[in-house]
Amino acid sequence: MRETMKVVDVAISEKEWAQAEAKIEKLLANQRCALAIKASVFGAVYFKKGWCEYRQKKWAEAIGSFKACYQKFPSNRNDKNQYHHESLRRWADALYMMKDYEEAARLYRKYISESAK
């Protein structure tokens, strides 16, 4: 998994969104039964998947990935998902791009409220 994520990170840095997304999809297909893996790992995978989808203007798919990162892989005291909070903002960004301004505004307010804590 680490090697795949290194390949994904390189593809993202080179703005090869589709290639990175394909690698992530393959990784997730092989890891569906291993969701007990730490939130920090899967949170990162879903966030990066969402970022690749967002950069390709796949707004609905990006929403699903950012939502998964935020809702399914929250941080806890033993395992910090470094993308948890940022996924909320990116989820709102994708909603905004789909012109769902009301829901985007609600998530932006939530993001700001959580930032103040």
C-alpha positions in Angstrom: 0.0 0.0 0.0 2.8 2.4 0.8 4.4 1.9 -2.6 1.1 2.6 -4.3 0.6 5.8 -2.3 4.1 6.9 -3.3 3.1 6.5 -7.0 -0.2 8.3 -6.3 1.7 11.2 -4.7 4.0 11.5 -7.7 1.1 11.4 -10.1 -0.7 14.2 -8.1 2.5 16.3 -8.0 2.7 16.0 -11.7 -1.0 16.8 -12.1 -1.8 13.4 -13.6 -5.2 13.3 -12.0 -6.7 10.4 -13.9 -3.6 8.2 -13.3 -3.6 8.9 -9.6 -7.4 8.3 -9.4 -7.0 4.9 -11.2 -4.3 3.8 -8.8 -6.4 4.8 -5.8 -9.4 3.0 -7.2 -7.3 -0.2 -7.6 -6.0 0.2 -4.1 -9.5 0.6 -2.6 -10.8 -2.4 -4.6 -8.1 -4.5 -3.0 -8.6 -3.1 0.4 -12.4 -3.1 0.9 -12.3 -5.8 3.6 -9.5 -4.0 5.4 -11.3 -0.9 6.6 -10.1 -1.6 10.1 -6.8 0.0 8.9 -6.2 3.2 10.7 -8.2 6.3 9.8 -5.0 8.1 9.0 -4.4 5.8 6.1 -7.8 5.5 4.6 -8.6 9.1 5.3 -5.6 10.1 3.2 -6.6 7.7 0.4 -10.2 9.1 0.2 -9.0 12.7 0.4 -6.5 12.2 -2.4 -9.1 10.4 -4.5 -11.5 13.3 -4.0 -8.7 15.8 -4.9 -8.1 13.9 -8.2 -11.8 13.8 -9.0 -12.2 17.5 -8.1 -9.3 18.5 -10.4 -11.0 16.5 -13.2 -14.3 18.4 -12.5 -16.0 15.2 -11.4 -17.9 17.1 -8.7 -20.3 14.4 -7.6 -17.5 11.8 -7.3 -15.4 14.3 -5.4 -18.3 14.9 -3.0 -18.5 11.2 -2.3 -14.8 10.9 -1.6 -14.5 14.0 0.6 -17.7 13.0 2.4 -16.2 9.5 3.0 -13.0 11.0 4.3 -14.8 13.3 6.7 -17.6 10.9 7.9 -16.0 7.5 7.9 -12.5 8.3 9.0 -12.6 10.9 11.8 -9.6 11.5 13.9 -9.5 10.1 17.4 -6.9 10.4 20.1 -5.0 7.2 18.9 -5.2 7.9 15.2 -5.2 11.3 13.5 -6.6 11.7 10.0 -4.7 14.8 8.9 -7.2 15.3 6.0 -10.3 15.1 8.2 -11.0 18.8 8.6 -9.8 19.8 5.2 -12.1 17.2 3.6 -15.1 19.2 4.9 -13.9 22.3 3.1 -13.2 20.5 -0.1 -16.6 18.8 0.1 -18.2 22.3 0.4 -16.1 23.4 -2.6 -17.4 20.6 -4.8 -21.0 21.3 -3.7 -20.4 25.0 -4.7 -19.1 23.9 -8.1 -22.4 21.9 -8.5 -24.3 25.1 -7.7 -25.7 23.6 -4.4 -25.0 26.9 -2.7 -27.2 26.3 0.3 -25.5 23.0 1.3 -22.1 24.4 0.5 -22.7 27.4 2.7 -23.8 25.1 5.6 -20.6 23.0 5.3 -18.5 26.2 5.0 -20.1 27.4 8.3 -19.4 24.0 9.9 -15.8 24.2 8.7 -15.3 27.7 10.2 -17.0 26.6 13.4 -14.7 23.5 13.7 -11.6 25.7 12.9 -12.4 27.9 15.8 -12.1 25.0 18.3 
